[in-house]
């Protein structure tokens, strides 16, 4: 009896110890052999310890060696979290600490860098389970990856837990003293420096500007942690921006046009600049000009009406009257200012707007009367000389802090690619040649996405084509072609330069995007140069290979309405005009048109599509190469395809 009672007690004790093992807990708790409360999206244990909570089967789960490494990494993270908790208990907050500044543990739930993170593992974060804590700390920033600076966990801030700081920025726009639009952004970042006491002064640092740094940090976070162009990179016509409410005076009947321009057209104009300097196209270029430049305002209202007509399919006298009324007002204001010989900077600004903004809106078949873009550009060139902008651009070098004039950079872009439309040398070709020889930039890459050196060489190719059309000797022509090809070779990057422009969180990496776009422009420049060779044939294997390589580059440049196809009009034109039926380029080109949808019918992109279709049709009918410029002349088209 005693033995039976002892056995029963032992069985009861063992059954009490046994429990049903959960198979639906997170893999992190299962690896640690800890009970998981199965909280979604993050269980309490992982949230408290700052661990990555994985409910989907991770890669490391199926390999014993990887599981061991993962377990060691988890132990290291737990040790760091416990140490931070201990330090936080030793340094309680004072009663004077502002309410917006609070202690927070660097957990996956509280640590924030203003970028939405996904649950994929990242090797560039100290809070990732794949981070090697035993390795040597990488003190060099990788410009295309989001990183946590390793000094955050080194002296002199090792004894302080991080603070999480929220910065809220608001901007209110008024039209006729009536609030019409309000933008509000909140940036959150962590810092190990203790917050100042109330009423204390902000610390000052030599040669530093805290406004500049905050804005750059915010824009870097929006671009996935990659360093963007400097906040003060360009010398804008209205000076460096200051926080203020935009007050744009406009008549009641034109208010809808102004609203449509700001809400729908403005974002189409400088997409690459917007990626490099988030919000600068709006706050530093467009809105200040709308406030202070009446001629520029009429230009934008005309562009807005044209975009409204094209996108909404409006066919009425009212919308046509709006387009022509503001177009005429723009021309009248320009003529009056030119006669007065004053306000040269404002006239140039409006003239460039009339030329460049037209590239973003309108349909190819719009038959409203207008002055050709190259006639506007003649006036712009005269103003550029009066303002001495070429010499101002020459003063810009990589070793100085002088900023390139924004209007001169935009002029250079129109000048170089516009010259290829006309078969002429660029107006300021000598300036670009000197810039190329001195290896200094003009801001073309930051503004439009193509490396300055490649643009300088496109200018040289345009000059060579102009000489060819004037009757240059074939032997001299081929010598110059060979020399320029060698110059293009010098701009080639190293291996694996082309890569995805997206971060793990889906944001665009500005510098990688510029590399990819530059590769497309470089290949287009090679094709353009080869087309100058006497007896050029687009079906030769070397040309077919170049066109196919450009099609491969397009896979690394975002497409669709929010992509950058409208910034690639010129390389698409050059490659498309020299492509053969059934090529990889034409297949890729059709796919990108489909992804753009109705947006592929507007602006320079729509005009380029219309031109290529006509070139392909005539080439097939005639059985020989047809130059795209000849098709434009025969159709009476004065397109600026940039």
Phi, psi and omega per residue, in radians:
X1 nan -0.729 -3.130
X2 -1.121 -0.700 3.134
X3 -1.141 -0.687 3.127
X4 -1.133 -0.705 3.121
X5 -1.130 -0.699 -3.140
X6 -1.141 -0.711 3.130
X7 -1.142 -0.705 3.124
X8 -1.111 -0.698 3.131
X9 -1.150 -0.674 3.129
X10 -1.144 -0.726 3.115
X11 -1.113 -0.692 3.128
X12 -1.136 -0.686 -3.127
X13 -1.170 -0.739 -3.131
X14 -1.194 -0.635 3.115
X15 -1.193 -0.525 3.104
X16 -1.208 -0.572 -3.136
X17 -1.321 -0.506 -3.100
X18 -1.253 2.520 3.065
X19 -2.524 2.697 -3.120
X20 -1.310 2.141 -3.091
X21 -1.377 2.235 -3.129
X22 -1.385 2.378 3.088
X23 -1.895 0.144 3.135
X24 -1.944 0.119 3.082
X25 -1.300 2.973 -3.123
X26 -1.252 2.684 -3.074
X27 -1.210 -0.434 3.109
X28 -1.179 -0.795 3.094
X29 -1.163 -0.645 3.123
X30 -1.150 -0.626 3.095
X31 -1.184 -0.664 3.119
X32 -1.380 -0.132 -3.084
X33 1.019 0.757 3.101
X34 -2.030 2.665 3.126
X35 -1.235 2.354 -3.115
X36 -1.936 2.327 3.114
X37 -1.405 -0.008 3.074
X38 1.020 0.553 3.079
X39 -1.238 2.476 -3.134
X40 -2.022 2.435 0.013
X41 -1.442 -0.188 -3.113
X42 -2.293 2.268 3.103
X43 -1.277 2.855 -3.061
X44 -1.115 -0.694 -3.100
X45 -1.110 -0.826 -3.135
X46 -1.161 -0.665 3.135
X47 -1.120 -0.740 -3.103
X48 -1.186 -0.661 -3.050
X49 -1.608 -0.057 3.128
X50 1.297 0.546 -3.120
X51 -1.720 2.772 3.068
X52 -1.394 2.066 -3.079
X53 -1.603 1.988 -3.049
X54 -1.966 2.019 3.036
X55 -1.704 -0.429 3.022
X56 -1.486 2.530 -3.082
X57 -1.050 1.982 -3.119
X58 -1.341 2.923 -3.102
X59 -1.135 -0.663 -3.036
X60 -1.278 -0.176 -3.040
X61 -1.210 -0.557 -3.046
X62 -1.543 0.105 -3.121
X63 -2.261 2.188 -3.066
X64 -1.113 -0.714 -3.135
X65 -1.135 -0.753 3.114
X66 -1.146 -0.607 3.109
X67 -1.154 -0.651 3.110
X68 -1.145 -0.787 3.115
X69 -1.088 -0.698 3.141
X70 -1.098 -0.687 -3.132
X71 -1.149 -0.691 3.104
X72 -1.139 -0.697 3.112
X73 -1.121 -0.713 3.117
X74 -1.085 -0.727 3.115
X75 -1.062 -0.725 3.136
X76 -1.112 -0.749 3.126
X77 -1.105 -0.724 3.137
X78 -1.099 -0.717 3.114
X79 -1.054 -0.767 -3.134
X80 -1.131 -0.714 -3.138
X81 -1.138 -0.752 3.115
X82 -1.082 -0.700 3.124
X83 -1.121 -0.701 3.130
X84 -1.141 -0.693 3.088
X85 -1.074 -0.721 -3.133
X86 -1.113 -0.741 3.120
X87 -1.127 -0.687 -3.137
X88 -1.112 -0.630 3.109
X89 -1.201 -0.538 -3.129
X90 -1.373 -0.341 -3.087
X91 -2.188 1.306 -3.120
X92 -1.203 2.739 3.120
X93 -1.221 2.571 3.056
X94 -1.470 2.874 -3.137
X95 -1.208 -0.330 -3.091
X96 -1.554 -0.003 -3.104
X97 -1.144 2.255 3.132
X98 -1.049 2.576 -3.075
X99 -1.116 -0.461 -3.096
X100 -1.399 -0.189 3.137
X101 -1.904 2.053 -3.086
X102 -2.422 2.656 3.069
X103 -1.226 2.520 3.063
X104 -2.641 2.459 3.093
X105 -1.341 2.562 -3.128
X106 -1.365 1.107 3.117
X107 -1.650 2.946 -3.131
X108 -1.153 -0.317 -3.102
X109 -1.601 -0.428 -3.057
X110 -1.931 -0.458 -3.125
X111 -1.259 2.261 -3.055
X112 -2.427 2.406 3.031
X113 -2.194 0.463 3.101
X114 1.217 0.076 3.117
X115 -1.973 2.258 3.102
X116 -1.167 2.180 -3.105
X117 -1.762 2.599 2.996
X118 -1.701 -3.084 -3.056
X119 -1.639 0.141 3.093
X120 -1.265 2.630 -3.132
X121 -1.283 2.582 -3.123
X122 -2.347 2.224 -3.099
X123 -1.405 -0.085 -3.059
X124 -1.765 0.256 -3.124
X125 -2.167 2.389 3.093
X126 -1.184 -0.262 -3.137
X127 -1.673 0.099 3.134
X128 -1.531 2.569 -3.140
X129 -1.302 -0.183 3.120
X130 -1.699 0.084 -3.089
X131 -1.426 2.308 -3.130
X132 -1.547 1.762 -3.111
X133 -1.312 -0.316 -3.132
X134 -1.501 -0.164 3.140
X135 -1.390 2.999 3.119
X136 -1.294 2.335 -3.132
X137 -1.116 2.350 3.119
X138 -1.558 1.904 -3.078
X139 -1.524 -0.064 -3.136
X140 -1.727 2.242 3.069
X141 -1.212 2.338 2.940
X142 -1.571 2.104 -2.968
X143 -1.186 -0.228 -3.045
X144 -1.993 0.251 3.132
X145 -2.299 2.496 3.060
X146 -1.305 2.248 -3.065
X147 -2.346 2.766 2.944
X148 -1.862 2.165 -3.041
X149 -1.106 2.221 -3.100
X150 -1.094 -0.362 3.138
X151 -1.219 -0.198 3.071
X152 -1.107 -0.391 -3.098
X153 -1.952 0.356 3.138
X154 -2.162 2.832 3.066
X155 -0.997 2.644 0.198
X156 -1.647 0.175 -3.043
X157 -1.806 0.200 -3.079
X158 -1.133 -0.416 -3.087
X159 -1.548 -0.003 -3.113
X160 -2.029 2.369 2.980
X161 -1.311 2.766 -3.079
X162 -1.300 2.627 2.980
X163 -1.758 2.547 3.042
X164 -1.894 2.129 -3.027
X165 -2.034 2.250 3.075
X166 -1.806 2.236 3.099
X167 -2.064 2.067 -3.131
X168 -1.852 2.234 3.137
X169 -2.082 2.253 3.141
X170 -2.169 2.513 3.082
X171 -2.388 2.234 -3.128
X172 -2.004 2.275 3.104
X173 -1.899 2.350 3.138
X174 -2.003 2.445 3.000
X175 -2.145 2.023 -3.053
X176 0.967 0.790 3.118
X177 1.089 0.310 3.115
X178 -2.016 2.178 -3.141
X179 -1.145 2.189 -3.107
X180 -2.042 -0.464 -3.076
X181 -2.611 2.408 3.136
X182 -2.351 2.170 3.136
X183 -1.917 2.382 3.130
X184 -2.402 2.237 3.112
X185 -2.264 2.533 3.112
X186 -2.154 2.171 3.096
X187 -1.948 2.357 3.140
X188 -2.127 2.261 3.085
X189 -2.507 2.836 -3.107
X190 -1.934 2.543 3.136
X191 -2.539 2.600 3.123
X192 -1.703 -0.013 3.125
X193 -1.441 2.222 -3.135
X194 -1.018 2.497 -3.125
X195 -1.204 2.646 3.127
X196 -1.249 2.723 3.079
X197 -1.287 2.777 -3.125
X198 -0.985 2.512 3.088
X199 1.194 0.124 3.095
X200 -1.435 2.758 -3.114
X201 -1.454 2.664 3.088
X202 -1.229 2.475 3.118
X203 -1.185 2.556 3.106
X204 -1.974 2.567 -3.135
X205 -2.247 2.546 3.138
X206 -1.182 2.415 3.085
X207 0.970 0.690 -3.114
X208 -2.355 2.708 3.135
X209 -2.403 1.905 -3.014
X210 -1.194 -0.514 3.075
X211 -1.134 -0.768 3.117
X212 -1.018 -0.799 -3.076
X213 -1.162 -0.765 -3.120
X214 -1.067 -0.755 -3.123
X215 -1.174 -0.690 3.128
X216 -1.152 -0.699 3.116
X217 -1.082 -0.751 -3.136
X218 -1.101 -0.745 -3.114
X219 -1.247 -0.585 3.090
X220 -1.126 -0.660 3.118
X221 -1.168 -0.615 3.107
X222 -1.201 -0.404 -3.141
X223 -1.756 0.414 3.043
X224 1.335 0.438 3.098
X225 1.516 -0.080 3.140
X226 -1.434 2.461 -3.114
X227 -1.163 2.212 3.126
X228 -1.618 -3.099 3.036
X229 -1.139 2.644 3.127
X230 -0.994 2.536 -3.126
X231 -1.040 -0.647 3.132
X232 -1.791 0.614 -3.041
X233 -1.129 -0.741 -3.088
X234 -1.708 2.633 2.969
X235 -1.618 1.670 -3.072
X236 -1.335 2.672 -3.086
X237 -1.080 -0.462 -3.080
X238 -1.815 0.278 -3.141
X239 1.385 3.118 3.118
X240 -1.214 2.493 -3.012
X241 -1.189 2.581 3.023
X242 -2.217 2.494 -3.133
X243 -1.073 2.168 3.101
X244 -2.860 2.866 3.092
X245 -1.573 2.188 -3.130
X246 -1.244 2.238 3.112
X247 -2.123 1.808 -3.064
X248 -1.894 2.057 -3.131
X249 -1.460 2.129 -3.114
X250 -2.609 2.604 3.131
X251 -1.220 2.727 -3.073
X252 -1.029 -0.684 -3.094
X253 -1.205 -0.323 -3.113
X254 -1.793 0.059 -3.079
X255 -1.111 -0.680 -3.137
X256 -1.131 -0.591 3.102
X257 -1.191 -0.703 3.112
X258 -1.135 -0.783 3.118
X259 -1.072 -0.724 3.141
X260 -1.143 -0.660 3.132
X261 -1.127 -0.805 -3.092
X262 -1.205 -0.668 -3.055
X263 -1.452 -0.547 -2.963
X264 -2.138 -0.516 -3.051
X265 -1.676 -0.663 -3.017
X266 -0.977 -0.693 -3.090
X267 -1.238 -0.252 -3.117
X268 -1.497 -0.256 -2.876
X269 -1.423 -0.863 -3.097
X270 -2.199 1.217 -3.079
X271 -1.131 -0.646 -3.122
X272 -1.250 -0.729 3.071
X273 -1.063 -0.631 3.130
X274 -1.124 -0.643 3.104
X275 -1.249 -0.704 -3.135
X276 -1.213 -0.765 -3.106
X277 -2.331 1.602 -3.015
X278 -1.020 2.114 3.085
X279 1.528 -0.119 -3.050
X280 -1.244 -0.599 3.120
X281 -1.043 -0.623 -3.129
X282 -1.368 -0.891 -2.963
X283 -1.491 -0.394 -3.024
X284 -1.941 -0.294 -3.092
X285 -2.030 -1.032 -2.939
X286 -1.359 -1.010 -3.025
X287 -1.081 -0.769 3.095
X288 -1.057 -0.633 3.116
X289 -1.222 -0.643 3.104
X290 -1.116 -0.580 -3.138
X291 -1.252 -0.726 -2.918
X292 -1.906 -0.178 -3.021
X293 -2.129 1.785 -3.095
X294 -1.120 -0.679 3.118
X295 -1.094 -0.748 3.110
X296 -1.110 -0.676 3.121
X297 -1.078 -0.811 3.116
X298 -1.084 -0.667 3.104
X299 -1.059 -0.813 -3.124
X300 -1.162 -0.641 3.110
X301 -1.172 -0.645 3.068
X302 -1.131 -0.758 3.099
X303 -1.105 -0.690 3.118
X304 -1.084 -0.771 3.120
X305 -1.125 -0.661 3.122
X306 -1.148 -0.736 3.105
X307 -1.160 -0.697 3.126
X308 -1.091 -0.731 3.132
X309 -1.118 -0.752 -3.073
X310 -1.246 -0.792 -3.041
X311 -1.346 -0.561 -3.125
X312 -1.648 -0.097 -3.128
X313 1.162 0.589 -3.098
X314 -1.339 2.330 3.084
X315 -2.302 1.496 -3.106
X316 -2.606 2.773 3.110
X317 -1.171 -0.517 -3.089
X318 -1.100 -0.833 -3.098
X319 -1.219 -0.641 3.070
X320 -1.132 -0.658 3.093
X321 -1.133 -0.682 3.104
X322 -1.083 -0.765 -3.139
X323 -1.067 -0.900 -3.055
X324 -1.250 -0.586 -3.130
X325 -1.100 -0.836 -3.132
X326 -1.317 -0.522 3.071
X327 -1.137 -0.759 3.119
X328 -1.162 -0.700 3.125
X329 -1.095 -0.659 3.109
X330 -1.101 -0.841 -3.130
X331 -1.097 -0.721 -3.140
X332 -1.093 -0.780 3.117
X333 -1.091 -0.700 3.133
X334 -1.116 -0.777 -3.125
X335 -1.113 -0.728 3.128
X336 -1.109 -0.742 -3.133
X337 -1.170 -0.666 3.107
X338 -1.139 -0.664 3.104
X339 -1.155 -0.618 3.103
X340 -1.316 -0.363 -3.103
X341 1.027 0.729 3.115
X342 -2.320 3.023 3.075
X343 0.920 0.803 -3.067
X344 -1.079 -0.670 -3.101
X345 -1.148 -0.727 3.117
X346 -1.186 -0.657 3.115
X347 -1.122 -0.770 3.127
X348 -1.069 -0.755 -3.138
X349 -1.026 -0.800 -3.129
X350 -1.215 -0.672 -3.139
X351 -1.131 -0.759 3.087
X352 -1.117 -0.624 3.075
X353 -1.100 -0.733 3.120
X354 -1.088 -0.597 -3.134
X355 -1.378 -0.916 -2.943
X356 -1.396 -0.689 -3.102
X357 -1.109 -0.499 3.126
X358 -1.077 -0.418 -3.127
X359 -1.258 -0.224 -3.078
X360 -1.760 -0.217 -3.003
X361 -2.358 3.019 3.020
X362 1.477 2.769 3.094
X363 -1.775 2.739 3.130
X364 -1.086 -0.500 -3.068
X365 -1.620 0.214 3.106
X366 -1.180 2.068 -3.003
X367 -1.827 0.273 3.110
X368 -1.185 2.465 -3.097
X369 -1.132 2.425 3.131
X370 -2.725 2.767 3.100
X371 -1.441 2.333 3.131
X372 -0.979 2.565 -3.065
X373 -1.050 -0.635 -3.063
X374 -1.238 -0.387 3.030
X375 -1.289 -0.688 3.014
X376 -1.043 -0.686 -3.063
X377 -1.211 -0.497 3.052
X378 -1.068 -0.747 3.082
X379 -1.138 -0.700 3.127
X380 -1.107 -0.676 -3.138
X381 -1.104 -0.718 3.107
X382 -1.085 -0.697 3.128
X383 -1.178 -0.652 3.117
X384 -1.074 -0.723 3.106
X385 -1.164 -0.703 3.135
X386 -1.099 -0.638 -3.133
X387 -1.460 -0.056 3.119
X388 1.020 0.639 -3.119
X389 -1.227 -0.584 3.082
X390 -1.023 -0.728 3.099
X391 -1.188 -0.607 3.080
X392 -1.121 -0.634 3.100
X393 -1.223 -0.608 3.122
X394 -1.159 -0.473 3.129
X395 -1.254 -0.288 -3.133
X396 -1.391 2.201 3.070
X397 -2.457 2.922 -3.112
X398 -1.212 -0.306 -3.090
X399 -1.697 -0.085 3.140
X400 -1.993 2.872 -3.141
X401 -1.747 0.279 3.098
X402 -1.270 2.325 -3.076
X403 -1.597 2.447 3.088
X404 -1.170 2.385 3.094
X405 -1.099 2.217 -3.066
X406 -1.028 -0.777 -3.116
X407 -1.130 -0.554 3.101
X408 -1.266 -0.646 3.100
X409 -1.119 -0.770 3.099
X410 -1.134 -0.685 3.085
X411 -1.062 -0.735 -3.128
X412 -1.096 -0.714 3.132
X413 -1.094 -0.817 3.118
X414 -1.131 -0.702 -3.075
X415 -1.123 -0.843 -3.048
X416 -1.170 -0.940 -3.099
X417 -1.297 -0.543 3.096
X418 -1.147 -0.558 3.113
X419 -1.093 -0.589 3.119
X420 -1.226 -0.413 3.078
X421 -1.214 -0.525 -3.020
X422 -1.817 -0.181 -3.060
X423 1.239 0.557 -3.126
X424 -2.123 2.933 3.021
X425 -1.381 2.529 3.091
X426 -1.041 2.609 -3.120
X427 -1.055 -0.641 -3.055
X428 -1.987 0.675 -3.096
X429 -1.056 -0.647 3.137
X430 -1.086 -0.679 3.116
X431 -1.117 -0.794 -3.139
X432 -1.128 -0.615 3.136
X433 -1.139 -0.749 3.109
X434 -1.155 -0.667 3.096
X435 -1.112 -0.684 3.133
X436 -1.150 -0.740 -3.136
X437 -1.162 -0.560 3.134
X438 -1.550 -0.043 3.103
X439 0.976 0.705 3.100
X440 -1.989 2.689 -3.056
X441 -1.659 2.912 3.124
X442 -2.168 0.104 -3.133
X443 1.508 0.150 -3.107
X444 -1.168 -0.669 3.137
X445 -1.150 -0.772 -3.128
X446 -1.181 -0.535 -3.086
X447 -1.496 -0.738 -2.991
X448 -2.160 -0.227 3.011
X449 1.803 -0.077 3.135
X450 -1.915 2.374 -3.132
X451 -0.953 2.413 -3.086
X452 -1.017 -0.682 -3.103
X453 -1.090 -0.693 3.116
X454 -1.142 -0.690 3.115
X455 -1.148 -0.678 3.087
X456 -1.053 -0.684 -3.133
X457 -1.251 -0.580 3.032
X458 -1.096 -0.653 3.058
X459 -1.064 -0.734 3.122
X460 -1.132 -0.680 3.122
X461 -1.145 -0.683 3.088
X462 -1.087 -0.692 3.084
X463 -1.104 -0.713 3.137
X464 -1.141 -0.695 3.110
X465 -1.111 -0.690 3.105
X466 -1.064 -0.697 3.093
X467 -1.165 -0.650 3.106
X468 -1.102 -0.772 -3.138
X469 -1.148 -0.407 3.088
X470 -1.479 -0.023 3.069
X471 1.785 0.565 3.137
X472 -1.123 2.534 3.124
X473 -1.085 2.455 -3.074
X474 -1.096 -0.657 -3.133
X475 -1.155 -0.800 3.078
X476 -1.091 -0.699 3.134
X477 -1.036 -0.815 -3.124
X478 -1.159 -0.611 3.079
X479 -1.089 -0.760 3.124
X480 -1.170 -0.663 3.111
X481 -1.086 -0.757 3.124
X482 -1.103 -0.719 -3.132
X483 -1.148 -0.729 3.135
X484 -1.197 -0.611 3.085
X485 -1.075 -0.675 3.088
X486 -1.158 -0.640 3.089
X487 -1.135 -0.661 3.093
X488 -1.146 -0.642 3.109
X489 -1.013 -0.614 -3.102
X490 -1.201 -0.321 3.130
X491 -1.580 -0.064 -3.121
X492 -1.158 2.341 3.114
X493 -1.402 3.140 3.095
X494 -1.307 -3.108 -3.141
X495 -1.152 2.667 3.105
X496 1.044 0.529 3.118
X497 -1.275 -0.547 3.140
X498 -1.549 2.208 -3.119
X499 -2.640 3.060 3.125
X500 -1.078 2.381 -3.136
X501 -1.507 0.088 -3.062
X502 -1.809 2.529 2.966
X503 -1.434 3.046 3.129
X504 -1.116 -0.417 3.140
X505 -1.604 0.058 3.069
X506 1.665 -0.102 3.123
X507 -1.387 2.755 -3.088
X508 -1.532 2.382 3.053
X509 -1.585 1.935 -2.998
X510 -1.024 -0.775 -3.064
X511 -1.224 -0.659 3.100
X512 -1.190 -0.652 3.061
X513 -1.049 -0.752 3.126
X514 -1.103 -0.673 3.092
X515 -1.086 -0.755 -3.121
X516 -1.171 -0.751 3.125
X517 -1.166 -0.665 3.096
X518 -1.077 -0.675 3.112
X519 -1.059 -0.697 3.114
X520 -1.160 -0.774 3.111
X521 -1.134 -0.652 -3.133
X522 -1.120 -0.765 3.113
X523 -1.145 -0.681 3.089
X524 -1.115 -0.660 3.100
X525 -1.112 -0.689 3.096
X526 -1.097 -0.764 3.131
X527 -1.110 -0.758 3.116
X528 -1.042 -0.735 3.129
X529 -1.154 -0.757 -3.141
X530 -1.119 -0.515 -3.120
X531 -1.174 -0.241 3.119
X532 -1.477 -0.209 -3.131
X533 -1.144 2.319 3.097
X534 -0.995 2.361 -3.122
X535 1.302 0.446 -3.106
X536 -1.038 2.397 3.099
X537 -2.342 2.123 -3.070
X538 -1.200 -0.272 -3.101
X539 -1.543 0.007 3.096
X540 -1.164 2.569 -3.057
X541 -0.982 -0.645 -3.102
X542 -1.136 -0.690 3.131
X543 -1.244 -0.732 3.100
X544 -1.029 -0.693 3.137
X545 -1.149 -0.741 3.117
X546 -1.089 -0.752 -3.138
X547 -1.127 -0.702 3.127
X548 -1.183 -0.620 3.086
X549 -1.119 -0.691 3.104
X550 -1.115 -0.658 3.074
X551 -1.072 -0.631 3.090
X552 -1.175 -0.618 3.098
X553 -1.103 -0.584 -3.096
X554 -1.084 -0.434 3.130
X555 -1.142 -0.331 -3.103
X556 -1.814 0.220 3.096
X557 -2.112 2.142 -3.065
X558 -0.955 2.404 3.132
X559 -1.960 3.124 3.115
X560 1.612 3.130 -3.095
X561 -1.006 -0.540 3.127
X562 -1.719 0.171 -3.127
X563 -1.587 -2.735 -3.003
X564 -2.204 0.433 3.101
X565 -1.066 -0.616 -3.104
X566 -1.257 -0.196 3.027
X567 -1.640 -0.029 -3.081
X568 -1.994 0.374 -3.044
X569 -1.045 -0.786 -3.083
X570 -1.135 -0.892 3.103
X571 -1.099 -0.592 3.089
X572 -1.144 -0.660 3.108
X573 -1.125 -0.844 -3.092
X574 -1.115 -0.792 -3.134
X575 -1.207 -0.742 -3.109
X576 -1.133 -0.697 -3.120
X577 -1.189 -0.373 -3.134
X578 -1.944 0.283 3.096
X579 -1.553 2.808 3.126
X580 -1.912 2.717 3.137
X581 -1.001 2.418 3.119
X582 1.395 0.110 -3.107
X583 -1.293 2.836 3.106
X584 -1.106 -0.554 3.141
X585 -1.111 -0.813 -3.098
X586 -1.118 -0.607 3.079
X587 -1.144 -0.814 3.116
X588 -1.116 -0.671 -3.132
X589 -1.091 -0.779 3.113
X590 -1.099 -0.683 3.125
X591 -1.106 -0.702 -3.127
X592 -1.218 -0.597 3.059
X593 -1.115 -0.741 3.131
X594 -1.112 -0.681 -3.141
X595 -1.211 -0.545 3.088
X596 -1.259 -0.500 -3.141
X597 1.181 -2.376 -3.108
X598 -1.164 -0.359 3.128
X599 -1.161 -0.341 3.118
X600 -1.255 -0.137 -3.105
X601 -1.655 -0.101 -3.000
X602 -1.938 2.786 3.001
X603 1.108 -2.776 -3.124
X604 -1.107 -0.573 3.133
X605 -1.100 -0.802 3.119
X606 -1.102 -0.680 3.119
X607 -1.178 -0.664 3.107
X608 -1.137 -0.724 3.099
X609 -1.073 -0.775 3.127
X610 -1.071 -0.732 -3.124
X611 -1.162 -0.783 -3.132
X612 -1.098 -0.702 3.102
X613 -1.044 -0.695 3.132
X614 -1.219 -0.687 3.109
X615 -1.103 -0.800 3.141
X616 -1.100 -0.729 -3.141
X617 -1.104 -0.819 -3.119
X618 -1.186 -0.621 3.118
X619 -1.125 -0.713 3.127
X620 -1.219 -0.654 3.135
X621 -1.191 -0.718 -3.078
X622 -1.544 -0.265 3.132
X623 1.220 0.433 3.130
X624 -2.669 2.941 -3.139
X625 -1.153 2.306 3.057
X626 -2.055 2.161 -3.102
X627 -1.297 2.403 -3.086
X628 -1.103 -0.539 3.138
X629 -1.226 -0.577 3.071
X630 -1.153 -0.647 3.105
X631 -1.142 -0.726 3.117
X632 -1.071 -0.748 3.141
X633 -1.134 -0.732 -3.113
X634 -1.151 -0.518 3.140
X635 -1.580 -0.140 -3.107
X636 1.267 0.502 -3.117
X637 -1.620 2.258 3.033
X638 -1.922 1.121 -3.073
X639 -1.480 2.471 2.936
X640 -1.873 1.734 -2.995
X641 -1.724 1.389 3.138
X642 -2.322 nan nan
